Amino acid sequence: MSKTPNSRIESLDLLRGIAAISVAISHYYLGQNPSNSFAEQISIISVELFFVLSGFVLAPQILSCISSGSFYDNIKIFMARRWMRTVPPYLVALICATLAFKNASMGDFLKYAFYVQNFFAQHMTKDYFFVAWSLSVEEWFYVIFPASLFFVHSKIFKSRDALLGKKYILSTLFIIFAIVLNRYFSGDQSNWGENIRRVVIYRIDSISYGFLAFLFISNLRRIPSLFLATGTAAFFSLSLFVAEEISLGNGDIWKDGFLYSSAAFGVSSIVLFYRINDFSSGRFKLYTSFCSFLGRTSYSVYLFHSIVLVLMPNESGGDFFLLLLIYIGVVLGFAYIFYLVVEKPILARRPRYDIKVPNL
């Protein structure tokens, strides 16, 4: 499959949109019934899928920055492109959330604004913009992972690239292993969700798995589609089961197990949808437009759905599903308008690389 650096992969846009809408719907159910453990689990797994997907789609740019011979120049372009993509919408959403949720302190606002509210631990007085923790993990990944990969690869494993037949694999595994050890020895298991799962320094590896999947994609694509679909369903079911065990407090072993099972679900989902793109790309105009719509609105859906949710009435009974449809319609409609008015003009002004980005 040949893709230009600026092209999009339809099926991955679809997967990204499914993940965003799953989070939005899950939070709607939780808003109506905070004890709905299934909705909470779907939301958590969908966020983990976002992480792996980010690592996968950013891998070509990161690899190009490192292998180009001008790392410092190209990484500046990489950072500028990512920040122009993510920061302006985030700040708009943060301001809206601050106004909508009220009782927010300036200190908490500034922690959110600089993505430091959960860097080493949870530092918030009131965590009112609850989707921001995952965005902090993303933003710090852009800074930490490329620099770490460049250092480890150039200083430690460069002469050993041939060991696995793929460049950068050893370096990525080294970084993942270092994060896992840090999480295991210094993480506070007593409140795993707040103090480990949602803390930046313990979660960079969650995105790194997507990067690692990209390095193996040529081999993974050879796996039969039926096997991929079965594996995706199995890892999803395992993640649900482990998440439920964690919610019941049934031992620390399940906590690490969830991080790995959800990462495996993310990788298998991406490879499966990547395979789907081989058969569907460009063949169905309506499908292509639908995937593009979901992909382009997914970030704003994730950012703004909680704000829309606050403004929705808390109803049950016969109005429940009608309000759900209205809620999703409002979120998607706003996200698309926001993309056209705010995101798209900014994206058009992003700097371009002087290097060739590998095709997905």
CORTATA-V574397 format. One record per backbone hydrogen bond with DSSP energy under -1.0 kcal/mol. CO is the residue of the C=O (numbers start at 1). NH is the residue of the N-H. If there is no record, write none. Layout:
((CO	NH) (CO	NH))
This chain:
((4	7) (9	13) (10	14) (11	15) (12	16) (13	17) (14	18) (15	19) (16	20) (17	21) (18	22) (19	23) (20	24) (21	25) (22	26) (23	27) (24	28) (25	29) (26	30) (27	31) (28	32) (29	33) (33	36) (35	37) (36	40) (37	41) (38	42) (39	43) (40	44) (41	45) (42	46) (43	47) (44	48) (45	49) (46	50) (47	51) (48	52) (49	53) (50	54) (51	55) (52	56) (53	57) (54	58) (58	62) (59	63) (60	64) (61	65) (62	66) (63	67) (64	68) (70	74) (71	75) (73	77) (74	78) (75	79) (76	80) (77	81) (78	82) (79	83) (80	84) (81	85) (82	86) (83	87) (86	90) (87	91) (88	92) (89	93) (90	94) (91	95) (92	96) (93	97) (94	98) (95	99) (96	100) (97	101) (98	102) (105	109) (106	110) (107	111) (108	112) (109	113) (110	114) (111	116) (112	115) (116	119) (117	123) (118	200) (119	201) (126	128) (129	132) (132	136) (133	137) (134	138) (135	139) (136	140) (137	141) (138	142) (140	144) (141	145) (144	148) (145	149) (146	150) (147	151) (148	152) (149	153) (150	154) (151	155) (152	156) (152	157) (157	160) (158	161) (160	163) (168	172) (169	173) (170	174) (171	175) (172	176) (173	177) (174	178) (175	179) (176	180) (177	181) (178	182) (179	183) (180	184) (181	185) (182	186) (183	187) (191	195) (192	196) (192	197) (196	199) (199	202) (200	203) (203	206) (204	207) (204	208) (205	209) (207	211) (208	212) (209	213) (210	214) (211	215) (212	216) (214	217) (216	219) (216	220) (217	221) (219	222) (220	223) (224	228) (225	229) (226	230) (227	231) (228	232) (229	233) (230	234) (231	235) (232	236) (233	237) (234	238) (235	239) (236	240) (237	241) (238	242) (239	243) (240	244) (241	245) (242	246) (243	247) (244	248) (245	250) (246	249) (249	251) (252	255) (252	256) (253	257) (254	258) (255	259) (256	260) (257	261) (258	262) (259	263) (260	264) (261	265) (262	266) (263	267) (264	268) (265	269) (266	270) (267	271) (268	272) (269	273) (270	274) (271	275) (272	276) (273	277) (276	279) (276	280) (277	281) (280	283) (284	288) (285	289) (286	290) (287	291) (288	292) (289	293) (290	294) (291	295) (292	296) (293	297) (294	298) (297	301) (298	302) (299	303) (300	304) (301	305) (304	308) (305	309) (306	310) (307	311) (313	315) (317	320) (319	323) (320	324) (321	325) (322	326) (323	327) (324	328) (325	329) (326	330) (327	331) (328	332) (329	333) (330	334) (331	335) (332	336) (333	337) (334	338) (335	339) (336	340) (337	341) (338	342) (338	343) (339	344) (342	346) (343	347) (344	348) (346	349) (347	350))
